[in-house]
Amino acid sequence: MTPDTRLELAFEHGPARLYRAVGPDPTPVETYVATTPGTRAISNDPAVAGVEYTRRLRAACTDILRALAPDVPEADAVVVNILRGGLNFGLRDALADAFGWNAHTTCFMSAQRARDSQDSEEWHITENSYKKVYFPARASFFVGDVVATGTSLRYGLQELFGSAAEQKVDVRNLVFFTYGGPKALEILRGVDARCRELFPEYGRTVLVYLEGCFTVPAPATPLHVRLTGTDLVRLGALMAPEFVESQYEAPSHPIERCTIYDAGSRAFWVREYAEDVLGYWRQNLQFANHGMTFAELLAERFPGLDPARFGDVDLRALSLAQIGKMEKFLSGSSAFAGKT
């Protein structure tokens, strides 16, 4: 993606809209930004977590698949789950819901990343011991994952396509869904070129960004709070117009630390996830106590929005409200803890 990249409406079906990313740098990877009510809710409201989060994401992927309408026979379809983030997208069920399929293949592989050291910006794979991969003679892959540094995705796709080449599978297509940043496109460009070398009948690589191609902050990114190599932030991102407009629905939306936070814990270890969100809003409360205003934080995290459209917002009151909301959520998620 470049600053000159623009979005053009390409497909829509029901509540889903897909915008094609068009820029001065041609790429064989068909790149879209998709927007739905469900993916906007996930990005804007951190209280959408646990089962509700995965159900909304699966429903959104269903609507997007119907709009995209990939020309793939059911017998060729292979859903690849890169554990554990890939499970969030529910693509096995989404394909069934979208097209009435029942017998498409599903595979699993683990690829957990970690920093090389506590302060490092370099990452490596620490967990890759689990793999259950099955291929029909001809295969089209459907994959979903959150992509920041791309470490897990690069490893997972190398393993996937390496195994396919060894087994002489006729790979035809790759459709990839992500909450992610520019690394997703960078990696898929390389994958597309390699697939065209390995598989003579290879057809399409399709990349679907959910709500936007977001920015992954680096140490020099001018944000008071950032998790480098992890967060997906609105600052400088290419976003669907519906998502941009949805920021005005609540003043908390545009100043969230991340559009997804930790995708794995958000689905499967909600207490850890909620504590992460709480930590961010407690930091905002401290900023407010030291004089920072909502307009100042908005200008930092999502410049270009009109603060007047939010009315008179007190950052301290907003932070307390978000802390209370997440504490209530956390209490509810732990309602049965210790009970027999």
C-alpha positions in Angstrom: 0.0 0.0 0.0 1.2 3.5 -0.8 -0.2 6.9 0.3 -1.7 7.2 -3.3 -3.8 4.0 -2.9 -7.5 4.6 -3.2 -10.6 2.4 -2.6 -13.2 1.7 -5.3 -16.4 -0.2 -4.5 -16.2 -3.6 -6.2 -18.8 -5.9 -4.7 -21.6 -5.8 -2.2 -24.1 -8.3 -0.8 -26.5 -7.6 2.0 -24.6 -5.7 4.7 -21.1 -6.4 3.2 -19.2 -4.1 0.9 -15.8 -4.8 -0.6 -13.6 -2.0 -1.9 -10.8 -2.8 -4.3 -7.5 -1.2 -3.4 -6.2 0.6 -6.5 -2.7 2.3 -6.4 0.2 3.2 -8.6 2.1 0.0 -7.8 0.4 -2.8 -9.7 0.2 -6.2 -8.0 -1.2 -9.6 -9.0 -2.7 -9.9 -5.5 -6.4 -8.9 -5.7 -6.6 -6.6 -2.6 -9.9 -5.5 -1.0 -11.0 -3.7 2.1 -14.3 -5.2 3.3 -16.7 -3.6 5.8 -19.7 -5.1 7.6 -21.6 -4.1 10.8 -20.0 -7.1 12.6 -16.4 -6.2 11.8 -17.0 -2.6 12.6 -18.4 -3.6 16.0 -15.4 -5.8 16.7 -12.9 -3.0 15.8 -14.8 -0.2 17.7 -16.1 -2.0 20.9 -13.6 -4.1 22.9 -16.5 -5.5 24.9 -17.4 -7.6 21.8 -15.3 -10.6 23.0 -15.5 -14.3 23.7 -18.1 -16.3 21.8 -19.9 -13.1 20.7 -16.7 -12.0 19.0 -16.1 -15.2 17.1 -19.8 -15.5 16.1 -19.8 -11.9 14.7 -16.6 -12.5 12.8 -17.9 -15.7 11.3 -21.1 -14.0 10.2 -19.1 -11.2 8.7 -16.9 -13.6 6.7 -20.1 -15.4 5.5 -21.4 -12.1 4.1 -18.1 -11.2 2.6 -17.8 -14.6 0.9 -21.2 -14.2 -0.6 -20.2 -10.8 -2.0 -16.8 -12.1 -3.3 -18.4 -15.3 -4.7 -15.1 -17.1 -5.5 -15.4 -19.6 -8.3 -14.2 -22.7 -6.3 -15.8 -26.1 -6.3 -16.6 -27.5 -2.8 -14.4 -30.5 -3.4 -11.4 -28.2 -3.9 -11.9 -26.0 -0.9 -9.4 -26.3 2.0 -9.8 -24.2 5.1 -6.4 -23.7 6.8 -6.4 -22.7 10.5 -3.1 -21.2 11.7 -3.5 -21.7 15.4 -4.9 -20.1 17.3 -5.9 -16.9 15.6 -7.1 -18.6 12.5 -9.9 -20.2 14.5 -11.5 -16.8 15.2 -12.6 -16.4 11.6 -14.8 -19.5 11.5 -14.2 -20.0 7.8 -15.2 -23.6 7.8 -18.7 -22.7 9.0 -18.7 -19.4 7.0 -18.3 -21.4 3.8 -21.0 -23.7 4.8 -23.3 -20.8 5.7 -22.5 -18.9 2.5 -22.8 -21.7 -0.1 -24.5 -24.6 1.7 -21.3 -26.7 1.7 -20.8 -29.7 4.0 -17.8 -31.7 2.9 -15.0 -29.2 2.4 -11.6 -29.9 4.0 -10.2 -28.3 7.1 -6.5 -28.3 8.2 -4.7 -27.1 11.3 -1.1 -26.0 12.0 0.5 -24.2 14.9 2.7 -21.1 14.5 3.2 -19.0 17.7 5.6 -16.1 17.5 7.7 -14.4 20.2 10.1 -11.5 20.4 13.8 -12.4 20.2 14.3 -10.6 23.5 12.2 -8.3 25.7 13.1 -5.1 23.9 13.6 -6.6 20.5 11.7 -5.7 17.3 12.6 -9.0 15.8 10.4 -12.1 16.1 10.7 -15.8 15.8 8.4 -18.9 15.9 8.3 -20.7 19.2 5.5 -23.2 18.8 5.1 -25.1 15.5 4.8 -28.7 16.6 1.2 -29.4 15.7 0.1 -30.0 12.1 -2.8 -31.9 10.6 -2.8 -31.1 6.9 -5.0 -32.9 4.3 -5.1 -32.0 0.6 -7.5 -33.1 -2.2 -5.8 -33.6 -5.6 -6.8 -30.0 -6.6 -6.9 -27.4 -3.8 -8.0 -23.8 -3.2 -7.0 -22.5 0.2 -9.1 -20.3 2.5 -7.1 -18.8 5.4 -7.9 -16.2 8.1 -5.4 -14.7 10.5 -4.4 -11.4 12.2 -1.2 -10.0 10.7 1.1 -7.5 12.3 4.7 -8.5 11.7 3.7 -11.4 9.5 6.0 -13.8 11.3 3.3 -16.5 11.9 1.8 -16.0 8.5 5.1 -16.3 6.6 6.0 -19.5 8.4 2.5 -21.0 8.1 2.2 -20.4 4.4 5.7 -21.6 3.7 4.8 -24.9 5.5 1.5 -25.1 3.7 2.7 -24.6 0.2 5.8 -26.6 0.7 3.7 -29.6 1.8 1.4 -29.1 -1.2 4.3 -29.0 -3.6 5.8 -32.2 -2.1 2.5 -34.0 -2.4 2.1 -32.7 -6.0 -1.2 -31.1 -5.2 -2.6 -28.9 -8.0 -3.0 -25.6 -6.1 -5.4 -23.1 -7.8 -6.2 -20.2 -5.4 -5.6 -18.6 -2.1 -8.2 -16.4 -0.4 -6.9 -14.7 2.8 -8.9 -12.8 5.4 -7.2 -10.5 7.9 -7.4 -7.8 10.5 -3.9 -6.7 9.5 -1.3 -4.3 8.2 0.9 -3.9 5.1 2.9 -7.1 5.9 0.0 -9.2 4.8 0.2 -7.8 1.2 4.0 -8.0 1.2 4.0 -11.6 2.1 1.1 -12.6 -0.2 3.0 -10.9 -3.1 5.8 -13.3 -2.5 3.5 -16.3 -2.1 1.7 -15.4 -5.3 5.0 -15.3 -7.3 6.1 -18.6 -5.8 2.8 -20.3 -6.4 2.9 -19.3 -10.1 6.3 -21.0 -10.3 5.3 -24.2 -8.5 1.7 -24.7 -9.7 1.2 -24.3 -13.5 -2.6 -23.8 -13.2 -2.5 -21.4 -10.3 -5.2 -18.7 -10.7 -5.8 -16.1 -8.0 -4.5 -14.7 -4.7 -7.2 -12.7 -3.0 -6.5 -10.6 0.1 -9.4 -9.3 2.1 -8.6 -6.7 4.8 -11.4 -6.3 7.4 -12.2 -2.6 7.7 -8.8 -1.4 6.8 -5.1 -1.9 6.1 -4.0 -0.7 9.5 -0.7 0.7 10.7 1.6 -1.4 12.9 3.5 1.1 15.1 7.3 1.2 15.3 9.4 2.7 18.2 9.3 6.0 16.4 5.6 6.1 15.8 4.3 9.3 17.6 1.8 7.7 20.0 1.9 7.9 23.8 0.8 4.3 24.0 1.7 1.6 21.5 2.7 -2.0 21.4 5.2 -2.2 18.6 4.9 -5.1 16.2 1.6 -6.0 17.7 -1.0 -3.2 17.6 -3.1 -2.3 14.5 -3.8 1.4 14.8 -5.9 3.9 12.8 -3.1 6.4 12.4 -2.2 6.6 8.7 -4.3 3.5 7.8 -6.3 2.9 4.6 -9.9 2.4 5.9 -13.3 1.7 4.5 -15.4 4.9 4.4 -18.1 3.2 6.5 -15.6 2.4 9.2 -14.3 6.0 9.3 -17.8 7.3 9.6 -18.6 4.8 12.4 -15.9 6.5 14.6 -18.4 9.3 15.3 -20.8 6.8 16.9 -18.9 7.0 20.3 -15.9 9.1 21.3 -14.1 6.0 22.6 -14.0 4.3 19.2 -11.3 6.4 17.4 -8.9 6.5 20.4 -8.8 2.7 21.1 -5.3 1.5 21.4 -5.8 -1.3 18.8 -8.5 -2.3 16.3 -8.4 -5.9 17.5 -6.1 -6.1 20.6 -5.0 -9.7 21.1 -7.1 -11.8 18.9 -6.4 -15.1 20.5 -7.2 -14.1 24.1 -10.1 -12.0 22.9 -11.8 -15.3 21.9 -10.4 -17.9 24.2 -8.9 -16.3 27.4 -11.2 -13.3 28.0 -9.9 -12.4 31.4 -6.4 -11.8 30.1 -7.8 -9.8 27.2 -10.0 -7.6 29.4 -7.1 -6.8 31.6 -5.2 -5.7 28.6 -8.0 -3.3 27.5 -8.4 -2.0 31.1 -4.7 -1.3 31.3 -4.9 1.0 28.2 -7.9 3.0 29.6 -6.2 3.4 32.9 -3.3 4.9 31.1 -5.7 7.3 29.4 -7.1 8.2 32.8 -3.6 9.2 33.9 -3.1 11.3 30.8 -6.4 13.1 31.5 -5.4 13.7 35.2 -2.2 15.3 33.9 -4.1 17.7 31.6 -4.5 15.8 28.2 -7.8 16.6 26.4 -9.9 14.3 24.3 -9.2 16.5 21.2 -5.5 16.1 21.8 -5.7 12.3 22.0 -8.0 12.2 19.0 -5.5 14.2 16.9 -2.8 11.8 18.0 -4.6 8.5 17.3 -6.9 9.4 14.4 -6.0 12.8 12.9 -8.5 14.1 10.3 -11.6 13.5 12.4 -13.6 16.5 13.5 -13.6 16.7 17.3 -16.6 19.1 17.1 -18.8 16.2 15.9 -18.3 14.4 19.2 -19.5 17.4 21.3 -17.9 18.3 24.6 -16.0 15.2 25.6 -14.2 15.0 28.9 -11.3 12.5 28.5 -11.3 11.7 32.3 -15.0 11.0 32.3 -14.7 8.9 29.1 -11.8 6.9 30.5 -13.7 6.2 33.8 -16.8 5.1 31.7 -14.7 2.7 29.6 -12.9 1.3 32.7 -16.3 0.7 34.3 -17.6 -1.0 31.2 -14.7 -3.4 31.0 -14.7 -4.1 34.7 -18.4 -5.0 34.4 -17.6 -7.1 31.4 -14.7 -8.8 33.3 -17.0 -9.4 36.3 -19.6 -11.0 34.0 -17.0 -13.2 32.3 -16.0 -14.5 35.7 -19.5 -15.0 37.1 -19.0 -18.8 37.4 -15.4 -18.7 38.7 -15.1 -20.8 41.8 -18.6 -22.2 41.6 -19.4 -25.9 41.6 
